[in-house]
């Protein structure tokens, strides 16, 4: 098996170097923005000891959590041309995929930004099965979580939005987008493609007097278009036009049907009861699309050059 590449993430943050350093070196600040850790704490340190031991905990759900310890060295460069912070970490828990690892954080001022970089790698447990799971599942997710967290830190420092607010906004946005996608898929697949003849869609199309003799094929075509439309708007969820176009299409699909076939409004489940919640979800996704962490904003490909010195973690 080809050896997995180290995880590399690079991002420019428009903030003072001191501020980036503080929010990444202070455990109480670090744990707020880093998706990889639920808790980070420095352990007691002897005066004059160059290395700082720390404890970390990550909750992975279902009452399970991974705990481990590490060692970091953090010394600031007086000129602050570039700071480099190195660390090593390990976990003795048998359920932890990561056995031990290490890496660095690099801080380099460039104009009015700080080029913030991390590179780290680790050894896994569970033999070849652990390596296989890490190569294709865990490492890509861990790299994504690192990049997503870096951008959450950027939003915090550049826009002064607390990480907890960013997380709530992202949860609301992706929940809205996800439910909208499911509803578009359902509306296109179930009543229009699978149960075309019995869902009532055929009767509605016949009531409009349009496409005489071709009502059934047209319903199926609309179903396919709804599925495609739902997928495209979900993929483009960060754009302005995504929720706006969905709202327009919903009105286009709902209003004419209610005018031509008003008897449908007597049913507890009708075009209005479907369209109104979806319009609300469109509004929610529109209002929460700004200042969302975006892992793709980060550079993830490891360059050929390495950081040239400095002191720190």
N, C-alpha and C positions, 0 to 999 in steps of 0.2 A: 504494500500500500504506500502511495506517495505521502511523504511527510506533510502534515498540515502546516500552512503558513502562520506565522505569528499574527496576532490581531493588531492592526494599525489604524489609528483614527487621527485625523488632523482637521483643525477648525480655527478660523480667524475670529477673534472676539473683540469687538470694539469697546474696550474697557481698560482702565489703568492696570499695569502689571501687578501692582500691590494687591489690587482687588481680586484679580484672577487667582493669584497665589493664595490669598486668604480663604477664598471660597472653595479651594481644592485641597488645602492643607489642614484646615480646621475641621475635625471630625463632625462637629455639630452642624456645620454648613455643608460639608461634603455629602453627608447622608441624606440631605434634603433633595438634592438634584440627581443623584446617581441611582438609576433604576436597578443596578446590580446589587445594592446593599440596603438592608433594612436598618442596620445599626452599625456604627463604627465608633470605637472608643480607644483612646490612648491608654496604655497600661502605665503604672508607676515607673518613673525614670530617675535613675541616679544622677545627681548633679555632675555635669561634665561628660556624661555618657554621650557619645556621638550618635548612637543609634536609638531610634524610638520604636518600641514594641507596641503593637496594636491588636485589637480584637475586632472581628467582624461577624455579622450574622445576616443571613439572607433567608427570608421566608419564601417558601416555594409553594405554599398552599396546602390544604388538607391537613393543617396542623403540623406540617413538616418544616424544618428549617435547617440550613447548613451553617455551621460555625467553623471558624478558623482563626488563626493568628498570623501575624506578619511582622516584618521589620522594615522600617523606613529610615532613610537618612535625609535630613532636610536642613541644608545650610544655604543662606542667601548670599549671593554674589554682591559685593559692595557696589560695583558698577552697574549691575543688573542688565548686562548686555544680553545674556541668555542664562536661564536657570535650568538646572536639570535635577530632577527628583527621582531617586531609584528606590525600588521596594522589592521584597520577596514575600511570599505568602504560602500557606499550606493549611490543610485540614486533615485531622486525624479521624474524622467521621467515616465510617464504612460506607455510608450512603452518598458521600460526596464524590462526584465524578472527578473533580480536580484533586490531585494528590498534593502537588506543590508547583509553584511557578514564580515568575518574576518579570520585572519590566521597568519602564521609566515614564515619567512625565517631563516634557520639555516645554519651556516658556521662552518665547523669543519675541521681543517688541519689533513690530514692523509698521512704521508710520503711526497711525492712531489706533492700531489694533495689536493684539497679542496672538501670535501663532502658537496655539496650544495643541500639543501632540502627545499621544500615548502610543507605546508599543509594549506588548506583553505576550508571554507564551506560558504554557503549563504542561505538566505531565498528567496523564489520566489513570484511573483505576480500571478494573474489569477486563484487562487483557485486550485482545483484538476486538471484542465486542464493544468495549468502551471507546476504543480508538475509532471504530466505525461510526458509533453514535455521535461522538464528538465531531468527526470530520463532516458529517452531512446534516446534523441537527443542532447540536449544542453550540458549536463554535460559530456558525452563522448567526444564531440567535443572540449569543453573547456579544458578538461584534456589533450587531444591530443595536442591542441595548446600550452598548458603549457610545455609539454615534448618536443615538436618540438622546441619551443623557447629556452629551456634550452640547447638543443644540438647545436642550432645556436650560443648561447653565448659561448659554449665550443669551437666550431670551430674558433670563432673570437679570443678568448684568446690564444688558443693553436697554431693556424696556421696563425694568423694575417690576416685573410680574412674578410673584412668589411661586416657587416650584409646585406647591400644593394646588394653587389656582390653575397653573398650566396643566397639571394632571387631570383636574376635574373638567377643565375645558376640553381636553383631548378625549376623555372618556365620553363626554356628552356628544362630541362631534362624531366620533367613530361609531357610537351606538346609533345615532340618528342615521348616518350613512349606511350602516349595516342593515338596519330595519327597513330602510327605503329600498335597498337592493333586494332583500327578501320579498318585499311586497310586489316589486316590479316583476321578479321572477315568478311569483305565484300567479299574479294577474295574467301574465303572458302564457304560462304553462298549463295551469289547471283548467280554468274555464274556456280558454281559447284553443289550446292544442290537444288536450286529453279528453275533455268533456264538451267538445264543440256543440254536439247535437242536443245535449240535455241541460246545459248550464244556464240557458236563457239568453245567451249572447246571440244565438241565431235568430230568436224572436225579435230582439231589439234591432238587429240589423235589418230584418224584414220590415219592421215598423217605419224605419227611416225612408224606405222606398229607393234606397241607393243600391247599386251593384246588383240589380235584379238578375237572378239566376246564378250569381257568383258570390252569394252571401257567405257561404261556408269557406271557400278559399280566402276571401278577404279577411274573415275573422282569424283564420290561421296566420295570415300574413301580419295582421296587427299584433297577434301574440308574439310572433318572432321578433318584430320590431320593438315591442315592449321589453323583451328580454335583452336584446342588444342595447337598447337605450339605457336600461337599468345598469348594465355592466359598464358602459362607457361613462355615464355620469358618476358612478362609484369610483372608477379609476381616476377621474378628473375632479375629485371631491374638493380639492383645494382652490379651484377656480371660481370666479364670480358667477359664470354662466351656468354652472352645474345645478345649484338649487333653483336658480331663476328659470332655467329651461324646464326643469321637472315641474315646477309650479304651473308654467304655461301649458305644458302638455296635459297635466291633470285637469285643468280647467277646460281645455279643448275636448277632452274625452268625457267630461262629466256634464257640462252645461247643455250641449246639444241633446244628449240622451234624456236629460230631465225635461227638456222642452218637448221633444217628440213623444216621449213615453212617460208622462208624469205619474202614471199608476205605480211605477217602481218606487216612488217615494213613500208609499204606504207600507212597504216591507221594512222590517227592523234592520235588515242588512241591504243597503242600496248604494248607488254610486256616491251619494253625499257622505254617508257614514264611512266610506272608504277614502274619499278624497280629502275630507277635512283633516283627519289625523296625519295623512301624508303631507298635506300643506304645512301643518305644524312642524313636522320633522324637517321639511325643507327650510323653514324659517330658523329652526334650531341649528341645523348644519351650516346655514349661511352666517349666523351670528357667532359661531364658534370656530370658523375656519381660519381666522387671523391668529397669528402668534402660536401656531402649532409646531411643536418640535418636528424636525424633518431630518432623518438620518442621512438622506441623500445629499444634504448640504455639506456633509463632511467628506473629506478625501479618505478613501479606505485602502487605496493601493500603496503598498510600501515602496518608497523611493529608494534609489541606490545609495544616496548619501546618508550619513549618520550625524547626530548632533555632535558638535565640536566642543566638548568640554562644558564648563559651568559647574556649579555645586548644587546639591540638594537631594530630593527624595530618590 
